[in-house]
Amino acid sequence: MSGIRIRKLHVRPLNFKLDRPLETAGGQIGSWPVVILDMHTDAGIVGVSFVGCFMPMLVKPVVSLLQDMGAMIEGDELSPVSIEAKLRAKSRLIGTQGPIAMAVAMIEISAWDALSKASNLPLCRLLGAKPRAHPVYLTIPAMTPSRVRELAQRALELQYAGVKCKLGHPDPSKDLALIDAVRSVCGPNFPIMVDYNQSLSVPDAIQRIQRLDDMGLGWIEEPTDAMNVEGHVKIANAVKTPVSLGENWHNPMEAARDILSGAADVVMPDVLTVGGISAWLKCAALAEIRGIPISAHSYPEISTQLLPLAATPHWLEHAEIFDSLFLNPVRPVNGNLIATEDPGCGVAWDEKVVARSAWT
């Protein structure tokens, strides 16, 4: 919308306490630091975005960077591509990575949200697609069979089309027990994906995954260090189960590296980590060129708007972590999610929860 200009950014850090700790191969997480952003415009339209910071030490730098970058773009026209280019140019000498990348991506996403609202369209329609249904799985953040069974039952009751399990026990037999726990609840044909969260060496990953190759798993996610391209190529060539990468891509160039090398059979970029909406769509174009299925990592509210624009769409992920933060959290319908027809990217705050979660 020509003529609309950015007035100010309102940044709020939150300490989002979880009902139950998340369990991964890297340990337990009891609360999740979150930063939310409201981009105010002179037309009265507010674009929003948020990021889960994982570690409390990231909150202050992200907040500070957002405030400083907000001052850089005050008065600028509401043009997401131009805003992103300006902020990346300002950080060229030190590189757009880490907290800087988080801040730039949040501003870019909030600009797209505001532009969609100004156009009175959901993001996917603004970008030329229409909302459509995509299968959604529930990520099970647990590493004990009893808790896995409990959440697998929840997945069935809420009509998820699949689940993803966290693996990476020092004892491989305990990983097998987690898969068996899902099967005991969901049956032999229910789609299961697994995620090692980068916890294995390359030889260990090959050995472990070969033991899983006849279990019909949808994919093995990040078995070793996400930056170890050669290692993932070796793993992908040695196992039958598809290898999934993308959660830790920081830009489309990293996506191209993994896709073109053959390190990934399926991909799942994270819209915040990879650099924002424009960067995610570049990853989708790379996946199309190689005919690789593309899923969306986390942020299902935004991801439902992005997958309709991909030529090789696959799965949506939902972990239910931040649901209470939103006025209208996403919910599966017959195993699928579909983008809202409301203007914007699909995110609106529950201000009571925001106030209760304020960083102290």
C-alpha positions in Angstrom: 0.0 0.0 0.0 1.8 3.1 -1.3 2.0 6.0 1.2 1.8 4.0 4.4 4.8 4.7 6.6 6.3 3.1 9.7 5.7 5.1 12.8 7.4 3.1 15.6 8.2 -0.4 16.8 6.9 -1.6 20.2 9.0 -4.4 21.6 8.0 -6.6 24.5 10.1 -9.4 26.1 8.2 -12.3 27.7 9.1 -15.2 30.0 6.7 -17.7 28.7 6.3 -20.5 31.3 5.4 -23.9 29.9 2.7 -26.2 31.5 5.2 -29.1 31.3 8.9 -29.0 30.6 10.0 -29.9 27.1 12.3 -32.9 26.8 15.0 -33.1 24.1 18.3 -34.8 23.7 19.8 -31.5 24.8 18.0 -31.4 28.1 14.8 -30.0 29.6 13.2 -26.6 29.0 10.8 -25.3 31.6 10.2 -21.8 30.3 10.7 -20.2 26.9 11.9 -16.6 26.5 9.8 -14.9 23.8 10.1 -11.4 22.2 7.0 -10.0 20.5 7.0 -7.1 18.1 4.3 -4.6 17.1 5.0 -2.4 14.1 2.8 0.7 14.2 2.1 2.6 11.0 0.8 6.1 10.3 -2.4 4.4 8.9 -3.2 2.9 12.3 -2.4 -0.6 11.0 -0.2 -2.7 13.3 1.9 -5.6 12.0 3.1 -8.2 14.4 5.7 -11.0 14.8 7.4 -13.0 17.5 10.4 -15.2 18.1 11.2 -17.9 20.7 14.7 -17.1 21.9 15.5 -20.5 23.5 18.0 -19.0 26.0 17.3 -16.0 28.4 20.7 -14.5 27.4 19.4 -13.8 23.9 16.5 -11.6 25.1 18.3 -8.4 25.9 20.3 -8.3 22.6 17.3 -9.1 20.5 15.2 -6.4 22.3 18.1 -3.8 22.0 18.6 -4.6 18.3 14.9 -4.3 17.5 14.8 -0.9 19.2 17.8 0.3 17.4 16.7 -1.0 14.0 13.3 0.5 14.6 14.9 3.9 14.9 16.6 3.3 11.5 13.3 2.6 9.7 11.0 5.2 11.3 9.3 7.1 8.5 10.2 4.5 5.9 7.5 3.3 3.5 5.8 0.0 4.4 7.8 -2.1 1.9 9.0 -5.4 3.4 11.6 -6.1 0.8 13.1 -2.6 0.9 13.1 -2.6 4.7 14.9 -5.9 4.9 17.5 -4.8 2.3 18.2 -1.6 4.2 18.7 -3.4 7.5 20.9 -6.1 6.0 23.0 -3.4 4.3 23.5 -1.7 7.7 24.9 -4.9 9.1 27.0 -5.9 6.1 30.4 -5.5 7.8 29.6 -7.8 10.7 27.1 -10.1 8.9 23.4 -10.7 9.4 23.5 -13.6 11.8 22.5 -14.6 15.4 20.4 -12.0 17.2 20.8 -9.6 14.3 19.2 -12.1 12.0 16.4 -12.7 14.5 15.7 -9.0 14.7 15.8 -8.4 10.9 13.5 -11.4 10.3 11.0 -10.2 12.9 10.8 -6.7 11.4 10.4 -8.2 7.9 7.6 -10.5 9.0 5.8 -7.7 10.9 6.1 -5.5 7.7 4.5 -8.3 5.6 1.8 -8.7 8.3 1.0 -4.9 8.2 1.1 -4.8 4.4 -1.4 -7.8 4.2 -3.7 -6.0 6.7 -3.5 -2.8 4.7 -4.5 -4.8 1.6 -7.3 -6.5 3.6 -5.9 -9.9 2.6 -4.3 -12.9 4.2 -0.6 -13.1 3.4 -0.9 -16.0 1.0 -3.5 -14.2 -1.1 -1.4 -11.0 -1.1 1.4 -13.1 -2.5 -0.7 -14.7 -5.2 -1.9 -18.0 -3.7 -5.1 -19.1 -1.9 -5.4 -20.8 1.5 -5.5 -24.6 1.3 -5.2 -27.5 3.6 -1.9 -29.2 4.5 -1.3 -32.2 6.8 -0.1 -31.3 10.3 1.8 -33.3 12.8 2.2 -32.8 16.5 5.7 -32.6 17.9 6.0 -34.7 21.0 8.5 -32.9 23.3 9.2 -35.9 25.6 11.8 -38.6 26.1 10.0 -41.1 28.3 7.6 -43.8 27.0 4.8 -42.9 29.4 4.8 -39.2 28.4 5.2 -40.1 24.8 2.1 -42.4 25.0 0.2 -39.6 26.7 1.0 -37.1 24.0 0.4 -39.6 21.2 -3.1 -40.2 22.5 -3.6 -36.4 22.5 -2.5 -36.3 18.8 -5.2 -38.8 18.0 -7.9 -37.1 19.9 -7.1 -33.7 18.3 -7.0 -35.3 14.8 -3.3 -34.7 14.0 -2.2 -36.5 10.9 1.1 -37.6 12.3 3.6 -37.1 15.1 7.3 -36.3 15.5 9.4 -37.9 18.3 12.5 -36.5 19.9 15.3 -39.1 20.0 18.9 -39.1 21.1 19.2 -41.2 24.3 22.7 -42.5 24.9 21.2 -46.0 24.9 19.7 -46.6 21.4 17.3 -49.1 22.8 15.6 -46.3 24.7 15.0 -44.5 21.4 13.4 -47.6 20.0 11.1 -47.7 23.1 9.8 -44.2 22.3 8.9 -45.2 18.7 7.2 -48.4 20.1 5.3 -46.2 22.6 3.8 -44.2 19.7 3.0 -47.3 17.7 1.2 -48.8 20.8 -1.2 -45.9 20.8 -1.4 -44.8 17.1 -1.1 -48.2 15.3 1.4 -49.5 12.7 0.5 -47.1 9.8 0.4 -43.8 11.6 3.0 -41.4 10.2 6.0 -40.9 12.5 8.9 -38.6 12.0 11.9 -38.4 14.4 14.4 -35.7 15.4 17.8 -36.3 16.8 18.5 -32.5 17.4 22.0 -32.8 16.1 23.0 -35.2 18.9 24.9 -37.9 17.0 28.3 -38.4 15.4 28.2 -39.4 11.7 29.2 -43.0 12.3 26.8 -43.3 15.2 24.0 -41.7 13.1 24.5 -44.2 10.3 24.5 -47.2 12.7 21.4 -46.0 14.5 19.4 -45.0 11.5 20.1 -48.3 9.7 18.4 -50.0 12.7 15.4 -47.8 12.1 15.3 -48.1 8.3 12.6 -50.8 8.2 10.3 -49.0 10.6 8.6 -46.8 8.0 9.5 -43.5 9.5 8.7 -40.3 7.5 12.1 -38.8 8.0 15.2 -38.5 10.3 15.7 -34.9 11.2 19.2 -33.4 11.8 21.0 -36.5 13.0 24.3 -34.7 13.3 25.6 -31.1 13.5 23.5 -29.0 11.1 26.6 -27.4 9.6 28.2 -30.7 8.8 27.2 -30.9 5.1 29.6 -33.7 4.2 28.5 -35.7 7.2 24.8 -35.4 6.2 25.7 -36.5 2.7 27.4 -39.6 4.0 24.3 -40.3 6.2 21.8 -39.8 3.4 23.8 -42.1 1.1 24.1 -44.8 3.8 20.4 -45.1 5.0 17.0 -45.7 3.4 15.0 -43.3 5.6 14.8 -39.8 4.3 17.0 -37.2 6.0 15.4 -33.9 6.8 17.4 -30.6 7.2 16.5 -26.9 7.3 15.5 -26.0 10.9 18.9 -24.3 11.4 19.4 -22.7 8.0 20.3 -19.0 8.5 19.8 -17.9 4.9 18.9 -19.3 1.5 22.5 -19.9 0.6 22.8 -22.5 3.4 19.6 -24.1 2.0 21.2 -24.2 -1.5 24.3 -25.8 0.0 22.4 -28.7 1.6 19.9 -29.2 -1.2 22.4 -29.1 -4.1 24.9 -31.4 -2.2 22.3 -34.1 -1.7 22.6 -33.8 2.1 18.8 -33.5 2.5 16.0 -35.7 1.1 13.3 -33.4 2.5 13.6 -29.9 3.9 11.9 -27.8 6.6 13.2 -24.2 6.8 12.2 -22.2 9.9 10.7 -18.8 8.8 12.4 -16.9 11.6 15.8 -18.6 11.5 16.2 -18.6 7.7 15.6 -14.8 7.5 11.9 -14.1 7.1 9.2 -14.6 4.6 11.1 -13.7 1.5 14.0 -16.0 2.5 11.6 -18.9 3.2 10.1 -18.5 -0.3 13.6 -18.6 -1.8 14.1 -21.9 0.0 10.8 -23.2 -1.5 12.1 -22.3 -5.0 15.3 -24.2 -4.4 13.3 -27.2 -3.2 11.1 -27.0 -6.3 14.2 -27.0 -8.6 15.4 -30.3 -7.1 11.9 -31.7 -6.6 12.4 -32.0 -2.9 9.3 -31.9 -0.5 9.3 -28.8 1.7 7.7 -28.7 5.2 7.6 -25.7 7.6 9.4 -25.8 10.9 7.4 -24.3 13.8 5.4 -21.1 13.6 2.3 -22.8 12.0 0.3 -19.6 12.2 2.6 -18.1 9.6 3.6 -21.3 7.9 0.0 -22.0 6.8 0.3 -18.9 4.8 3.6 -19.9 3.2 3.1 -23.6 2.2 0.3 -22.7 -0.4 3.1 -20.8 -2.3 5.4 -23.8 -2.5 5.4 -26.1 -5.5 6.4 -29.2 -3.4 4.5 -28.7 -0.1 4.7 -31.4 2.5 4.0 -31.2 6.3 3.2 -28.5 8.8 4.6 -28.7 12.4 2.7 -27.8 15.5 4.2 -28.1 19.0 1.5 -26.3 20.9 4.2 -24.4 22.8 2.9 -20.8 22.3 -0.8 -21.5 21.7 -2.0 -19.6 24.8 -0.2 -16.5 23.6 -2.7 -16.1 20.6 -6.3 -15.1 20.4 -7.0 -17.8 17.8 -4.4 -20.6 18.0 -4.4 -23.1 15.1 -6.2 -26.4 15.5 -6.2 -29.4 13.2 -9.3 -30.3 11.2 -9.3 -33.8 9.9 -5.5 -33.9 10.1 -5.0 -30.6 8.3 -4.4 -26.9 8.9 -5.5 -24.2 6.5 -4.6 -20.6 6.5 -7.0 -18.1 8.0 -8.8 -15.8 5.7 -8.3 -12.9 8.2 -6.0 -10.2 6.9 -2.3 -10.6 7.8 -0.1 -13.5 8.7 -2.4 -15.2 11.2 -1.1 -13.9 14.5 -3.0 -11.9 17.1 -2.0 -11.5 20.8 -4.0 -12.4 23.9 -3.0 -9.3 25.8 -4.0 -10.9 29.1 -1.4 -13.6 28.6 1.1 -11.1 27.3 0.7 -9.0 30.5 1.0 -12.1 32.7 4.2 -13.2 30.9 6.0 -9.9 31.0 9.8 -10.2 31.4 10.9 -9.3 34.9 
